[in-house]
Amino acid sequence: MSTRHISSDRINSGSVPSERVRREVKRRDFLKFSLAASGGLVIGFYFPGIGSEASAQESVNSFMPNAFVRIGTDERVTVIVNHSEMGQGVYTSLPMLLAEELDADWSKVGFESAPVDPKYNHPAFGMQMTGGSSSVWSGLEQFRQAGAAARAMLVAAAATRWNVDPASCRTESGAVFDSSSRKLSYGQLVADAAKLTPPAHVQLKDPKTFKLIGKPIKRLDTSMKLNGQAVFGLDVKLPGMMTAVVARPPIFGATVKSFDDSKARTMPGVRKIAQVPSGVAVIADTFWQAKVARGALRVEWDEGAMRGFSTTQMMQDFRERAKSPGVSVRKEGDAPTALANATKKIQAVYEAPYLSHLMMEPLSCVVDLRQDSCEVWTGSQFQTVDRANAAKIAGLPAEKVQLHTTFLGGGFGRRANPQSDFVVEAVFVAKAIGAPSKVKVVWTREDDMQGGWYRPAFLHSIEGGIDATGNVVSWRSRSVGQSIMAGTSFEAMMQGKPYDPASVEGIDDLPYSIPNIAVESHQVNIKVPVQWLRSVGHSHTAFAVESFIDELAAVAQKDPYQFRRDLLLKQPRYLGVLDLAAQKSGWSKPLPKGMGRGIAVHFAFGSYLAHVAEVSVTDGKIKVHRMVCAVDCGQYVNPGIIAAQIEGGAIFGASAALFQELTFEDGRLQQTNFHTFPVMRMNECPEIETYIVESNEKSGGIGEPGVPCAAPAIANALFAATGKRVRRMPFRLTEAV
């Protein structure tokens, strides 16, 4: 097994210089769609009013053999990306796939966000979306085929011009060469190639010849983000656009009983105040005017059934629920009998709270509503769904609605809302103004955190038994929590099962060789809106599973790493990352007094991860010093992006483990901003090392798998350092047992 090590100091990525990103632009200038003298696109966003001009110019000066690539006479290669860029690197990794097969000059490669169109649908999910850590593996063949087809047509065009056999031609760095080294650049071949029919079948490269794929290519979007050229949802400005904020209920399910806007409507810049389904919208010339006026509103709420809701009571209810059998998810052997006959037994209850997605960029949505059309600009992960829901509210056919995907300042699943809540709300606000209207609805950080759609809270009750020789003979786990699928348009993904697969992923596929296994699920109905958050069910199941495996190892008086090895002998890819993480962490080497190491291994989204954490406790404060991460994601595209995602996932998971929880009292959320829902700060971040297993297996995901192992690795390291277990997130040593 060979590996690749990407250390923390190598994951900072820059941008390959190109004319497209060298242009000096005014920081946060509104979206511009300018044409170079040759007709090549300068920046990949559409702005209303000049699309027809651009399209006409492109048709003359470019070659677009398929939906994913456009080559200009200026030699620029624009890759049309059908996934949202929210920091995970798809505006680089997907162009790498296409450019590899095209043999493009990487310094001339750029990107553009795809419009909403069925031809850009996700090949697995049947709609245009970004999620499930699926962008690269789903686009692997798609983008390579697109590049290879374009290359074949360019070669055919050159061969025709030279009157030679195409097989005698080769390509390199954006040009075609014949056997006598005559050269034609791709830009010189655009007109001829555009007349040809795309090939039905193309031959893809042998991976041994790759020049881009598998290499730590610098990201294409870094310079744009540094110089302000990248346009996020909050940056979008339209001529004559107003800005709105919405006063939303303080309790989920509450409705407006009445409101007094006598003071607010007289404040500077306020244009209109209107009730919308989600609350009361204040529309003004600027954001600050709208926000200040909202503060002057007096809204009386009908608080509804959730007015007495308490997360403390909810968890007590969960504990009681876990005492009774749940719906069977997995059953092998006879877990109850094996447990009763076990020499040693252990039971533990693990708790995970509600979590906010906490995107760096809060939600926003711009709507230009007219009588017969509607345009939307937002950072969307769910383009097909968001456009359909916007069209429904606007009362227009879907084809009359255009949705433009901006850069996303983080997503983590929140911008893939099953009800398109932030998009639908913005269309309602535009309707309240009346067509024609242009409005941007902005969510403050407090709005974003208190607006719902959280990672659901979960409780896991697990029992295990060990025989006289120290072998695990029984495992029974019961989970209690809300479904993220039930009651939504995605309920069909449950495939008729009486439980939500997303609630038990990471437990239902328990990889350890245990002869008697019972996995059960209790699905509860609570009116707190929930949805997927980065790593979804794995974000809580891995904590419970890997913590309990560690507890079983302690009962068996075995080394936690070796204990896992013995149970994973039939799982070579699990073993691969487990051994690699242990080896690179120096598992067998002693640590200074007061420090401990913990290990965890998990499979999620097609990839295998293992983390080793090194932790100390000083004056009751937990400090994570180092995290060693091993990943097997099959065939991969860019190791630098992988390292960045694993590092970000580890920090994301560690933040949840150490600091984060959403709590309710009397129906009201108690957290509002970073001061009450912290994220790990730079001075708190550990040294993180990432090691990649070289593999020819099918590509897996990478945006989410770095999250699950962080919490259990830290929890297990705390036990090694202190002899005490933490079973509730966020970790508090005062609750340790």
N, C-alpha and C positions, 0 to 999 in steps of 0.2 A: 504494500500500500504506500503510495507516495502522497505527499501533502504539500500545500502551499501555505506559507506563513505571511500574513499581512499584519504588520504591527500597527499600533495606533498612530505612529507618526507618518504612516504612508497612506492613510485614508483621506487626508485632505486633498481635494481634487481641484484642479484648475481647469482652464478651457484652452483648447487649441486655438491659436489666433486665426481669425478669418475676417474678411471684409464685413461679414454679416454682423460680427460682434465688436468690431473695432470702432464703428461709427460713434462719435460722441453724441449723446442724447441728453436732453434735460431730464434730470432724475424724476421718476414717476410721471413722465409725460404721458398723455393719454395714448391709447393704442393707435399706432400708425401703420399703414399698409403701403409702403412706398416701393416704387419700382426702380431698380437700377437701370442704367441706360440700355443694358442688354435685355431687360425684361425679367431678370431674376428677382425672386422675392427677397426682401431684406429682413422682415420679421413676420413670424408665422401666426398672425392674428387678423381676423377680418373686422373691418370697421364699416358701418352702413354708409351707403352713398357712393362708394367707389369700387364696389365689388365687380360691377359690370366692366369697368375700365380695365381692372386688373385681369379679369378673365379673358378679355379680348386680347390683351397684350401677351398673356401666357400662352394662348393657343397658337400664336404666331411664333413665339420664341422659346418654346419648351416642348419637351417630349414626355408624355405621361402614359407609359405602357400599361399601368394598372393603378389601382386606388391608392397605392402606398408610396409611390415615388414619382418625382417630377425632376427632369434634368433640363437645365437651361442652356442657351447658347453661350452664356457667360461661364459655363463649366460648373455651375453650382448644382448640387444634388440636394433636393429637399425631400426629406422623408416625412410622410404624413402619418402621425402617430395616433392610434385609436385608443390610447389609454391616457389617463390623467397623470400629470407630473405633480407629485406632492412631496418631493424630496427623495423618492426611492430610486430615481435615476433612469426612468423609462425613456426620457428624451435623449439618452445616450445609449443605453443597452439595446433598444430596439433598432435605432439607426445603425448600430454596429453590426447587427445581424444582416441587414440589407446591404450595407456597404461592403461587408466581407464578400458576399456572393457577386456583387456588382464590380468588385475590384475598383472601388471609387478612391479618389484622392481624399483622405479623411479631412484634410484642411479645408476642403470645399463642401463638406457635408453639413447640412443644417436640418432643422425640423419644423414641423407645423402641426398644430392640433387639428385633428380630424373633425369635420362637421358631423352632426348626427345623421347617420344614414345606415340602413341595414347592411350595406357592404362592409361596414366597420364593426359589425357585431362580434362579440366574443365567441370564438368557435365552440366553446364548451357550454356557455350560459345562454347563448341565443339572443343577447342584447348587448348594447354598447355600455360597458361598465368597467370599473377598475376595482378589484377586490379579490380576496381569497388568495393573496400572494401568487397571482396567476398570470401576470402580464407577460413575463418573459417566456415561461414554458408554453403558454398558449400562442405566443407569437413566434416561437422558434422556427417552425416550418413555414408559417405564413410569411414572415418577412424575408427569410432566406429564399423562398420560392420567388417572391416578388423581385428581389435583387437579381437572381439568376435569370429570370425571364427578361428583364431589361438588358442585362449583359448580352444574352443570346441575340437579341434584336439589334443591338449596337454592333456586335461582331458581324452579323449578317449584312448590315448596311455597309460596313467597311469592306467586307469581302466582295460585295457587288460592285462597289466603286473601283476596287482594284482588279476585279475579275479573277479572283482566286478562290480556292476552296476555304470555307469558313473554318474547317478543321486545322488549316495551316496558320490560323491567326491566334494570337494570345492577347490577354489584357493585363494591364498593370497601371495602378495609380491614375485612373480616369482616362485611359487611352487604349486604343487597339493598335497592335503591331502585327505586321506580316512577317514571313520568314526572312525577308531581306531587310527587316528593321524599319520599313516604312511605318509612319505613325500618323494616326488620326485621333484627335481628342474627342471625348464624348460630345462636347459642345459642338464640334464640327459635324457630327453625325446626327444631330437632333432631327433635322428636317427629313433626312432619308429614313431614319429609324421609325419616325412617326407614321410612315406610309405602310409599314409592315404589319402583318397579323401576329399577335403574341403567340408564342409556341404553346402547344397543349401540354408538353412535358419537357422538363429541363433536368439536367444532371447537376446535383449539388456537389460542392467541393468535398474532397477527403479532408477530415479534420486535421490531418497531419500537415496540411498546407495552409492552415489558418494564419493570417497576419494580424487580425483584429480580435476575433473571438478568443476568449481565454486570456487576454492581455489586460493589464491595468490601464486602459485608455482613460485619459482625463475627460471629465464631463463637459458636454457642450453648453450647458446652461449656467455654469458658475459665473462667468463674467457678466452675463445678463443680470444675474441676481446682485452682483456686487455694484454694478454701475447704475442700477435702477431701470434698466431696459425691460426686465421681466415684469409682466403685468399680472398682478394678482386680482382677485375679485374686488378687494377694497380699493384698488387703484383705478377702477373703471370710471371714466367721466364721459358724459354725453352733453352736448350743448342743450341748455335749458333744463337740465336734470334737477329734480328736487331730491331731498334726502328725508327718510322717515325712520323713526324708531317706534316700537310698539310696547305699550304697557300690557304685559301678559299676567295671567293669574298667579298669585303667590302660592297657590295649591293646585296640584294637578286635578283636572276635572272641574275646577271652579269656573263660573261664568259671570259675565258683567251683569250686575243688577241695575246699576245706573252710574252715570259719571257727570261730574261738574267740570266743564272746561272754560268757565267764564274768565278765569285769569289767564290760562294758558293760551287761549286763542287771540289774546290781545298782545302777546309778547312779540318782540322783533323777529321778523322772518317767517313767522308761522303762516302757512298757506291754508291748511285745512286740518281738522281733527275729525276722525271718523271711526266708528266701531266696525271692526272686522271680526271674522270668526275666532281669531286667536287672541283678541283683546281690543285695545283702543290705539289706533295709529295716530301719531303726531307727525305731520308733514310740513317741512320747512325748507328754506333756501339752503341751509347748511346743517351738517350733523349736530354741531354744538347747539344751535338754536333749537333743533328738534329735541335734543336730550334735555336741555334746561326747561323747555316747555312741558315735557313729559313729567318732570319733577313737580310741576305746578298743578298737574291733573289731580282730581279727587275722584277715585274710582271706588264704588261700593261693589263688593263681590259676593255672589252666592257661593259659599265655600264648598258645598257639596259633600259627598260621602268620605272624602279623604282628609277632612279637617282634623281628625284625631290620629292620623297615621304616625307611627313611631317605628324607626328601624330597630330600636332596642326590643320592643315587643315583637316585632316581626321575627327577629332571630330566635327569641324564645319559642315562638310558634314553630319555626323551622326545626328546632331541636326536638320538640314533641312529635312533629310529623315524621322525623327520621327514626323514631322508635317503632314505627309500624312498617310492614313491607310496602314497597313501591312497585311500580310497573317494571316488569322484567325486561332488561336490556340485553343481558348476556348471561347464559347459564351453562356451566361446564362442570360435570361431576355433581357432588352433593356437598356444597359449602357448609350448610348448617351442621350436618353430621360430622364432617371432618373437623370443624371448629370445636364441637363438643368433645371430640376425642383427642384434641391436640394437647401436647405436654405443656406448652406455654401459650398464653393468649394475651392479646393486646387490643384495646379499642381506643380510637382517637377521633375527635371531632374538629374539623377545620372550617374556618369561616373566611369568606371573601366578601368585601362590601360592594355597594354600588360605586362605580367609577365614572368620572367624566373623561371625554376624549381629550380635552385640554389642548386643542390645536393652537399653534402659535398665532395664527390668523383667525380671529372670530368669524362667524358666519356673516355673509352679506349676499345680496342678490340685486341686480339691476334689471329693470323691466322697461322696455319701450313698447307700450301698448297702443295699437291703432285699431280702427274699426274693422279692418280686414286682415290684420297680421299682428304678430307679437314677436319681439326679440328679447332674449334673456342672456345675460352675462353672469356667470357665477363659477366658482370652483366646484364642479360637480364630479362625483364618482359614479353617478347613475344617469348617464345622458338619456338613454331611451326612456326610462321611467320618469325622469324629471320633465322631459319635453311632453310626454303624454299627459302628465298631471297638470302642467302649465296650460296645455291646450284645452283640457277639460274645464278648468276654471275660467279661461278666457272665452270659452264658447266657440272655439275655432277648430278646424281640422288640424291634425298634427302637422301636416305638410305646410301649414301657414305659420308655424312657430319655428323659429330658429333659436337654437341654444348654442352659445359660444363658450367653450371651456377655457377658462383662464388658468394660470398657475394656481396651485393650491398651497396655502401656507400650513400644510399639515391636513390630514384627513382622518386616518385611523379608523375609517368606517363611518364616521359621523356624516360625511357628505354623500353617503349612499343610503339615505333615509328611505325606508319603505313607503312613506307617505309623501315624500318630497316636501317636508314641512316648511323649510325656509324658502323654497321656490314658490310653492302654492301661496304662502302668506304674502310674498311680494306681488304676485299677480292680483291677489285680492286688494292690496293697497292701491295698485295702479287702477283697478276698476273703481275703487272708491273715489279716486280723483276724477276719473272719467277719461275716455279716449278722445283725442290722443293725449298720452301722458308719458313722462319719463321720470322714473323714480328709482332711487337706490335705498333699499331697506338694510339698515346696519344693526347688527347685534353687538352690544358692548360685551366685554369679558364676563360681566355679571349676568347679562342676558344669556350668554352662551352656556355658562355653567349651570344656571338655574332653569334652563329651557328644556330639560329632559333628554330622553333617548340615551340612557346610560348603559354601561355594562351591568347586567343584572347581578344582584347579590346572590351568593350561593353558600350553602352549608353542605359539607361532605362528612358523613359518619362512616368510618371504616373499621372493620374487625378483621383480625388475622390470627392464624394459628401456626405454631411451629412444633415439629415432632422432636423426639428425644435426640436425634442426630443433628438438629439445627436446620432442618429443611422446612421451607414454607409449605404447608399442606392445605391452607384454606385462606380465601380472600372474599370478603363480602363488603361491598360499598353501597351506600345509599346517598343520593344527591337530592337536594331540595332547592328549588329556585324557579324563576320565571322563564318562560319560553320567549325567544326572540322571533320565532316564526309564527306561532299560533295567533290567529286573528288578523294577520296581515295578508297581503296579496302573495306572499311567499310561503304560505302554509303548505302549498303543494309539495314543497321541498321536503316536508316531513314524510312524504310517500305513504300516507295513511298510518304511520306508526303512532302508538298512543303516547309517545314521548318525543321531545325535540332532540334530534341527533346532535345539534350544536350544544346542548346542555351537557352531554356526556362524552363528547369527543375527547380523546386522551385517556378515558377510562374504559370505554367500550372495546378498545383495541389494546388493552393491557398486554404488553409483550412478554412479560415474565412467565417462565415455565412453572406455573402453579397448577396442580391437578384439579383443584376444586375452586371455581370462581363463580360468584354471583354479583352482578351489577344491576342496581335498581334505581329508578328515578321517580321523584315526586315533582309534579308540575303544579305550581301555585298561581293563582290569579290575583295579581296586585295591580292597581291602576297607576303605577309609576311607569311611564313609557320607557322601554328598553330596546336596544338593538345591538348589533355586532360592534365590538371594539377590538382593536389590534390583537390578533391571535384568538379572538372569540372565546369559545369554551375552554380552549387550552390555557387561557390566562388564569383560570382557577383550578382546573382539573390537575394540571401538572404540579401545582403546589401541594395539593392533597396527596396525589399518588407518590410523588418522589419524597415527600416528607415521611409518609407512612412506610415506604420501603426502607428508609433510613432507620425508622423506629424498629422495624422488624430485624434489621441487621444488629441493632444494639441488643435486642432481646436474645438473639442468637449468638451474641458475643463474637461477631465477625466484622472484619473491616468493611466499611460501606461500599467501597469500590469493588473489592473482591466478591462481596455478597451479590452485587448486581451482575458481575461477570458470570458467576455460577448460574444465575437465573436467565442469562441471555445467550447461552451457548448455541442456541438455534437461530439467533438473530445477528448475522454477521455485520450488517450495517450499523446496528445499535452498538455492537462491540467495537466497531471501527472508530466511532467518535468517542466512545467511553474510554477506550485505551489511549487514544491520542490526547484527549484532555488531561487524563491522569498523568501521562508521560510528560507532557509539556509543562504541567504545573509543578512537577517534582513531587508527586503525591507521597512518595515514601520518605521524603526528606523532612526532618523535624522543623517546625516553625518556632519562633521566639515564644517565650512564656506569655500566656494571655491571648494568643492568637489561635484560630482554628480554621481548618479547611472543610468545605462541604462540596458534595458532588451531586449532579442531577443529570439525567439523560431523558430525551423525549423525542417523539416523532410528530411533526405537524406540517400540513400543507405540502406533503411530498418530500420533506427534508428531515434529516436526522441531526440533532444537536446534543451536545454535552457541554456543561459548564462546571468549572471548579471555581469556587469563591474563597478568598482569604479574608477573614474578618477578625476584628478585635472589639472589645468593649472597654471604654474608659469613662469612669464617672457616670455609668449608666447609659452612655451614648454609643450606638453601634457605628462602627467605621468599616466600610468595605475597602480593602486596600488593593485588591487585584482580582481580576476575573479572566480566566483562561477559557476560551470558547473554541470548540471543534465542531465543524459543520460538514455534512455530506449532503450536498444539494444536487447530486448527479452532475450531468453536463452543465457547465456554467459559462457565462458570457464575459463578465468583468469582475475580477477578484477585488479590485478596489471598491466597487460599489457593494459587493458582498460584505466586505469588512465594515464599511460604513453602516450598512443595515444591521449587522450583528451587533456592532457597538451601540447603535441607537436603540435596538431592541433590548439589549442588556440594561441600558440606562432607564428605558421605559419601564421594564419589569422591576428593576430595583427601586424606582420611584414609588411604584405601587406597593411594593413590599415594605418599604420603610416609612412612607409618609402619607399615603393617599387613602381617603375614605369619604364618602358622601353619607351624611346622616340626616334623618328627618325627625323633627319634633312638632307635634300638633299639625302635621301635614306640611310643614315648611322646611325646605332645605336649609341647612345651617351653614353651608360653605358658599362662598361668593367669588373668590379670586385666588391668586397664588398664595396669599398670606394664610389662607385657611385650607388650601389644597395644594401643597407645595410640589415642585418637581425638583429632582436632584440638581444641585448647583455644581458649578465647575470645580470648586474646592472640595466637594464631596464625592466627585466621580473617581472611581478606581482606575488603575492602569488596566487596560483591556487588550488582550492578545487574541487574534483570530487565526485559526489554522483550518485550511480547506483541504478536504480529502479529494484527491484526484480520482475521478470516477467517470465511467462511460454509461452509467445508468440514466434513465429518463430524468430530465430536469425537474427539480422541485421548486417550491417557492422560497423566497428569502426575506421579504418585507416583514413578515410576522413571526417566523420560527425562532428568532432571537429572543423573544419575550418570555416564553413559558418557563425556561430553566432558571431564570435569574432568582426568583423568589425562593424556590426550594433549595437551591445551592447556598443562598445566604442563610436560610433557616437552618440547614444542616451544618453549616460552618459555625453558626452561633451555638449549636449543641456541642460541637467539638471544642469550642472555646470556653463554654460556661457550664456544660453539663445539663443545660435546661432547654426545653422545647418551646418554640413559639408556634401556636396553631391557629392564630388569627392574624389576618392582615388588616391594617399595617401592624408591623411587629412592635410590641411593647414589652420590654423585659419584666415589667411589673406583673404581666399576665402569664409569664413563662411558667412551665411546670416541669 
